[in-house]
Amino acid sequence: MTALWILLGLVVVLAFWFVVIYNGLVAARNEVDNSWSQIDVQLKRRHDLIPNLVETVRGYAKHEQQLFERITEARAAAMQAQSAATGAAGAVVVAKAENLLGGALAGIMAVAEAYPDLKASNNFLALQEELSSTENRIGFSRQAFNDAVNVLNTRREVFPANLISGGFERREFFQLDEVGERAVPSAEV
């Protein structure tokens, strides 16, 4: 009779252990999904700001048509990647599209430097501030996402959770692909 109680106690402890590990994995996966949705919100905000910024700059720099087309194409590709993104592979596709868009936006800021009237425009300054704020928010959201991905990947790979984590796919970090984006920007005037 005592052996039966010990066996029953062991089964209860194992069941509890399984539930705790499984619920931890679910919580980590949900945190990754939530972090990704925060990136989505900020990318949508960036996508909404870009047409206004392009139109403001276009009024001053009419001969920069190729740059405007590149930004428009990069924005469209980023929006398409964002709407089509699903699962872990979707994050990688969105990251690549957003990296291209970021490069195109850097081009428009460089053009603005050549036009003193544009740099003094209140509309441009407001849009530039909004875009800068949005870029900072995207950076914080990326960091939170990568932290959540790290927690999920670690939880699913460590023992004993790795015994039951088969249904939880490994997620990829949201990282920069372009070497130039990793370089420290120059502060020269």
HELIX and SHEET records of a PDB file:
HELIX    1   1 THR A    2  TYR A   60  1                                  59    
HELIX    2   2 GLN A   65  ALA A   84  1                                  20    
HELIX    3   3 GLY A   87  GLU A  113  1                                  27    
HELIX    4   4 PRO A  116  ALA A  120  1                                   5    
HELIX    5   5 ASN A  122  GLU A  157  1                                  36    
HELIX    6   6 ALA A  161  LEU A  163  5                                   3    
HELIX    7   7 VAL A  179  ARG A  182  1                                   4    
END                                                                             
